[in-house]
Amino acid sequence: MKTKVLLGLAAVFLVIQAFRPMKNLSAAVPFTGKDDITALHPPSPEVSQILATACYDCHSNHTRYPWYAEIQPVGWWLADHIKDARRELNFSEFGTYPTKRQLKKLEAVCDEVRDRTMPLKSYTFIHRSARLTDAQVAALCQWAEDAHDRIDSK
């Protein structure tokens, strides 16, 4: 009986591998496009690296997928997570946002990295380089605040 159950589960596991989610692969590095936040508000090299390492996998059109994204149902979970994250904030499409939304999103970027709610713990658990130091948080916040001020003064 146990053998049949295990074989059945193995068969289901193999079958679901054929059903793969769409990937978020708009373009390769560099991330700039005319509406990308880094094109509109050029960051320092340090902040650019922070965005690439800690933000862009989920919050842009440029996801770097790990090997385990090829295994279902993990791939489905990642695809759903990325879709939700981009709906909340997509740095690649920042320039298409109304001014009021741009201002709120820049405030949220700083608030969430200061509160350590971003990047998510589930992301930094595996992507250790995305764990932000206090200095990195300060640099990212300063850049976001400067961009906020430039937009707000228009």
Buried (B, 14 or more C-beta within 10 A) or exposed (E): EEEEEEEEEEEEEEEBEEEEBEEBEEEEEEBBBEBBBBBBBEBEEEBBBBBBBBBBBBBBBBBBBEEEBEEBEEBBEBBEBBBEBBEEBBBBBBBEBEEEEBBBBBBBBBEBBBEEEBBBEEBBEEBEEBBBEEEBBBBBBBBBBBBBEEBEEE
